[in-house]
Structures are given as structure tokens and as C-alpha cells.
Amino acid sequence: MPNDPRRYRSRAAPNEETAVDEATLTEFFLAARYGDFKTIKRLFDIGVPPTLTEPSTGFTLLHYIAARGIGTPVHGLLRRYAFDFLLRDHLGRLPSELAATVAENFALAGSLRDLELEQADRQGVTLTYRPRPPATER
């Protein structure tokens, strides 16, 4: 079924389609929202792809981590699993942009931005960021 919301294409492996049952999908994104790294790691180990995208927002695990400003336990996951740092949500935001603008965790934003730039260089793409809105006068 081409429009089945439980089927996702990974940009890391464009020819590979991953089927995830609804219970696993729900468990994964609840764990992502609340920073439950034990559950996330278990789901990765059973084959849930790190590039899984939530249909309603376009958020990946990295988007949730960035928006919540969760930095410390992330480094172990980033080293072990193949994340695509260049995936954007439905509003066109990269994880580093969410870390800076939503969570205001600038250290995490800088780390994610470095990883995004490294991946862009490896893939030979030009990385662009959304323009910042003008500062309002108070």
C-alpha cells in the first residue's frame, strides 16, 4: 500500500523501505518525546531505523532530542547508529536549528551543526539554514 502511514523511506538508504507496526511506531516516538534512551536503544537494536520520521511533523529522533535540549546521553547514540543529520522537519528545520531556537541549548546546536556540515561535505551538498526572523523591538 503506497500511502500506508506506517511505511517510511529512509533517506540514508533510498531503495530500502522499512515497515514498522503501529505499536512500535507509537513506542518509538513516545520514547523520543520523553528522552527514554533505554527504550530507543532497544528499538534500534531490533531494527527500527534512526531516520524514522513522524508523519505529522516530519520530526526524527534528532529533532525531538534537539527540541528538548537533551545533549549528554545523545553522544553514545550518535556514535553507534547511522543518523542522517540533514533530514528536515515539515517546516524545513534541521535539528541544530531546533536546539538553538526552541531549546536554546547552544552547545548542542553547535555539536549538531558540526555533524550536519561534516555530512554535507561527505555527500557533496551545500547546506543552507533557514533565515532567522528579524528581532522585534521592545
C-alpha positions as CSV (number, residue, x, y, z in Angstrom):
1,M,0.0,0.0,0.0
2,P,1.8,3.2,-1.1
3,N,0.1,5.6,1.3
4,D,0.3,3.4,4.4
5,P,1.4,5.8,7.2
6,R,3.4,3.0,8.8
7,R,5.8,2.7,5.9
8,Y,8.7,5.1,5.7
9,R,11.5,5.6,3.3
10,S,14.9,6.3,4.8
11,R,17.0,8.9,3.0
12,A,20.1,7.1,4.2
13,A,19.0,4.0,2.1
14,P,16.6,5.4,-0.5
15,N,15.8,2.0,-2.1
16,E,15.0,0.3,1.3
17,E,11.5,0.5,2.7
18,T,11.1,-0.2,6.4
19,A,7.8,-1.4,7.8
20,V,7.1,-0.5,11.4
21,D,4.0,-1.7,13.1
22,E,1.8,0.9,14.8
23,A,2.6,-0.1,18.3
24,T,6.4,0.1,17.7
25,L,5.9,3.5,16.0
26,T,4.0,4.8,18.9
27,E,6.5,3.5,21.4
28,F,9.4,4.9,19.5
29,F,8.0,8.5,19.2
30,L,6.8,8.5,22.9
31,A,10.3,7.5,23.9
32,A,11.8,10.2,21.6
33,R,9.5,12.8,23.1
34,Y,10.4,12.0,26.7
35,G,14.1,11.2,26.1
36,D,13.7,7.5,27.1
37,F,17.1,6.4,25.7
38,K,16.8,2.8,27.1
39,T,13.7,2.2,25.0
40,I,15.2,4.0,22.0
41,K,18.3,1.9,22.1
42,R,16.2,-1.3,22.5
43,L,14.1,-0.4,19.4
44,F,17.3,0.4,17.4
45,D,18.7,-3.0,18.3
46,I,15.6,-4.7,16.9
47,G,15.8,-2.9,13.6
48,V,13.9,0.4,13.9
49,P,15.9,2.8,11.7
50,P,17.4,6.0,13.3
51,T,16.0,8.0,10.3
52,L,12.3,7.1,11.1
53,T,10.2,10.2,10.6
54,E,7.0,11.0,12.4
55,P,4.3,11.6,9.7
56,S,2.5,14.5,11.3
57,T,5.6,16.7,12.0
58,G,8.4,15.3,10.0
59,F,10.4,15.0,13.2
60,T,13.1,12.4,13.6
61,L,14.6,11.3,16.9
62,L,17.3,14.0,16.4
63,H,14.6,16.7,16.1
64,Y,13.0,15.6,19.4
65,I,16.4,15.5,21.1
66,A,17.2,18.9,19.8
67,A,13.9,20.5,20.6
68,R,14.1,19.2,24.2
69,G,17.8,20.2,24.5
70,I,18.9,16.8,25.6
71,G,22.6,16.7,25.0
72,T,24.5,14.4,27.3
73,P,23.2,10.9,26.6
74,V,23.0,11.6,22.9
75,H,26.7,11.2,22.1
76,G,26.6,7.5,22.6
77,L,23.7,7.1,20.2
78,L,25.3,9.3,17.6
79,R,28.5,7.2,17.6
80,R,26.7,3.8,17.4
81,Y,23.9,4.4,14.9
82,A,23.7,5.8,11.4
83,F,21.8,9.1,11.7
84,D,21.0,11.4,8.8
85,F,21.7,14.8,10.2
86,L,20.4,16.6,7.1
87,L,16.7,15.5,7.5
88,R,14.4,18.4,7.9
89,D,11.0,18.5,9.5
90,H,7.9,19.6,7.7
91,L,8.8,23.3,8.4
92,G,12.2,22.8,6.9
93,R,14.2,22.9,10.1
94,L,17.3,20.9,10.8
95,P,17.9,19.5,14.3
96,S,20.6,22.1,15.1
97,E,18.1,24.9,14.4
98,L,15.6,23.4,16.9
99,A,18.3,23.1,19.5
100,A,19.2,26.8,19.1
101,T,15.7,28.3,18.7
102,V,13.4,26.0,20.7
103,A,15.6,24.6,23.5
104,E,18.1,27.4,23.5
105,N,20.9,24.8,24.0
106,F,23.6,26.4,22.0
107,A,26.3,23.8,22.9
108,L,24.0,21.1,21.5
109,A,23.2,23.2,18.5
110,G,26.9,23.7,17.7
111,S,27.6,20.0,18.0
112,L,24.7,19.1,15.7
113,R,25.7,21.8,13.3
114,D,29.2,20.4,13.1
115,L,27.8,16.9,12.3
116,E,25.5,18.4,9.7
117,L,28.3,20.2,8.0
118,E,30.5,17.1,8.1
119,Q,27.8,15.0,6.5
120,A,27.1,17.7,3.9
121,D,30.8,17.8,3.0
122,R,30.9,14.0,2.7
123,Q,27.8,14.0,0.4
124,G,29.0,17.0,-1.6
125,V,25.9,19.1,-0.9
126,T,25.6,22.7,0.1
127,L,24.0,23.1,3.4
128,T,21.7,26.0,3.9
129,Y,19.9,27.2,7.1
130,R,16.6,29.0,7.3
131,P,16.8,32.8,7.7
132,R,16.4,34.0,11.2
133,P,13.3,36.1,11.8
134,P,14.1,39.8,12.5
135,A,14.4,40.8,16.1
136,T,11.3,42.6,17.3
137,E,11.6,45.9,19.0
138,R,10.6,46.0,22.7
